[in-house]
């Protein structure tokens, strides 16, 4: 009677627990790396968006007579044909962030502007804040808002 029970096929509770422990260990190693990769990808996308917006501002300015920067970001996507996509110019707050970043544009005068890129959740979607102005130089700051004196992105 006992020999027939021992010959039954299947996994024991100990074997299943060992497999679960191995899976948990692999997850504990992989998840932080995945989150860091996503964080870095968001920052890279933020820099790319700043570069795209800066280029669009210069194209817009060159097409105006007399040359002037747009009064709002939405002007860039409302033009025919648009200079950038509407989803990029609509990323103006944490709720509408694009790839973890939102953008704040201020036109200082016809020849100057400030554009800030801020992570929607600091520390999660990004750490650095970005700045670009009419010079086209993208600058970054890990603490507080980036500005004209922040270090350039290499």
C-alpha positions as CSV (number, residue, x, y, z in Angstrom):
1,X,0.0,0.0,0.0
2,X,2.8,2.5,0.9
3,X,4.8,1.6,-2.2
4,X,2.1,2.8,-4.5
5,X,2.0,6.2,-2.8
6,X,5.7,6.7,-3.1
7,X,5.7,6.0,-6.8
8,X,3.2,8.7,-7.6
9,X,4.6,11.5,-9.8
10,X,4.6,15.2,-9.0
11,X,6.6,17.9,-7.1
12,X,7.0,18.0,-3.4
13,X,6.3,21.1,-1.4
14,X,10.0,21.6,-0.8
15,X,10.8,21.5,-4.5
16,X,8.1,24.1,-5.2
17,X,9.4,26.3,-2.5
18,X,12.9,26.2,-3.8
19,X,11.7,27.2,-7.3
20,X,9.7,30.1,-5.9
21,X,12.8,31.2,-3.9
22,X,14.9,31.1,-7.0
23,X,12.4,33.2,-9.0
24,X,12.1,35.7,-6.1
25,X,15.9,36.0,-6.1
26,X,16.1,36.7,-9.8
27,X,13.3,39.2,-9.6
28,X,15.1,41.0,-6.7
29,X,18.2,41.3,-8.9
30,X,16.4,42.3,-12.2
31,X,13.7,44.8,-11.1
32,X,16.1,47.5,-9.8
33,X,18.1,47.3,-13.0
34,X,14.9,47.6,-15.0
35,X,13.7,50.7,-13.1
36,X,17.1,52.3,-13.5
37,X,17.0,51.7,-17.2
38,X,13.6,53.2,-17.5
39,X,14.7,56.2,-15.4
40,X,17.7,56.7,-17.8
41,X,15.5,56.3,-20.9
42,X,13.1,59.0,-19.5
43,X,16.0,61.5,-19.0
44,X,17.3,60.8,-22.5
45,X,13.9,61.3,-24.0
46,X,13.6,64.5,-22.0
47,X,16.9,65.8,-23.5
48,X,15.7,64.8,-26.9
49,X,12.4,66.6,-26.5
50,X,14.3,69.8,-25.3
51,X,16.4,69.6,-28.4
52,X,13.4,69.1,-30.7
53,X,11.6,72.0,-29.1
54,X,14.7,74.3,-29.4
55,X,15.0,73.4,-33.1
56,X,11.3,74.0,-33.7
57,X,11.6,77.4,-31.9
58,X,14.4,78.5,-34.2
59,X,12.6,77.2,-37.3
60,X,9.5,79.1,-36.2
61,X,11.5,82.3,-35.5
62,X,13.2,82.1,-38.9
63,X,9.8,81.9,-40.7
64,X,8.4,85.1,-39.0
65,X,8.7,88.7,-40.2
66,X,10.1,90.2,-38.1
67,X,11.8,87.2,-36.5
68,X,10.2,86.4,-33.2
69,X,9.7,83.4,-30.9
70,X,6.2,81.9,-30.4
71,X,4.1,83.3,-27.5
72,X,3.2,79.7,-26.4
73,X,4.3,76.2,-27.0
74,X,0.9,75.4,-28.5
75,X,1.8,77.8,-31.4
76,X,4.4,75.3,-32.6
77,X,1.8,72.5,-33.0
78,X,-1.0,74.8,-34.3
79,X,1.0,76.0,-37.3
80,X,0.3,74.6,-40.7
81,X,2.3,72.4,-41.2
82,X,3.1,71.9,-37.5
83,X,6.7,72.3,-36.2
84,X,6.2,69.6,-33.6
85,X,3.5,67.2,-32.5
86,X,0.6,68.3,-30.4
87,X,1.4,65.7,-27.7
88,X,4.8,67.4,-27.1
89,X,3.4,70.9,-26.8
90,X,0.6,69.6,-24.6
91,X,3.1,68.2,-22.0
92,X,2.8,71.3,-19.8
93,X,2.2,69.7,-16.4
94,X,2.8,66.5,-14.4
95,X,-0.6,65.1,-15.4
96,X,0.2,65.5,-19.1
97,X,3.9,64.6,-19.0
98,X,5.5,62.9,-22.0
99,X,7.8,60.1,-21.2
100,X,8.1,61.3,-17.6
101,X,8.8,64.9,-18.3
102,X,6.7,68.1,-18.8
103,X,7.8,71.4,-20.2
104,X,7.4,75.0,-19.1
105,X,7.9,77.7,-21.7
106,X,8.3,81.4,-21.1
107,X,8.9,83.9,-23.9
108,X,10.9,86.8,-22.3
109,X,10.7,89.0,-25.5
110,X,10.8,88.6,-29.2
111,X,14.4,87.4,-29.1
112,X,14.6,85.5,-25.8
113,X,12.9,82.5,-24.2
114,X,13.4,80.0,-21.4
115,X,12.2,76.4,-21.7
116,X,12.3,74.1,-18.6
117,X,12.0,70.3,-18.7
118,X,11.0,68.9,-15.3
119,X,10.4,65.2,-14.3
120,X,6.7,64.5,-13.4
121,X,7.8,62.5,-10.4
122,X,11.3,63.5,-9.2
123,X,13.4,60.5,-8.5
124,X,11.1,58.1,-10.3
125,X,10.6,59.4,-13.9
126,X,13.8,61.4,-13.8
127,X,16.2,63.2,-11.5
128,X,17.7,66.0,-13.6
129,X,15.9,69.1,-14.7
130,X,16.7,70.6,-18.0
131,X,16.9,74.1,-19.4
132,X,17.3,75.5,-22.9
133,X,17.1,79.1,-24.2
134,X,17.7,81.0,-27.5
135,X,21.4,79.8,-27.4
136,X,20.3,76.2,-28.1
137,X,22.5,74.9,-25.3
138,X,20.8,72.3,-23.1
139,X,21.7,72.6,-19.5
140,X,21.0,70.3,-16.5
141,X,20.6,70.4,-12.8
142,X,20.2,67.5,-10.4
143,X,19.1,69.8,-7.6
144,X,16.5,72.5,-8.2
145,X,15.6,74.2,-11.5
146,X,18.2,74.3,-14.2
147,X,19.1,77.7,-15.6
148,X,21.5,79.7,-17.8
149,X,24.4,79.0,-15.4
150,X,23.8,75.2,-15.0
151,X,26.3,72.8,-16.5
152,X,25.9,72.0,-20.2
153,X,24.9,68.5,-21.2
154,X,27.8,66.8,-23.1
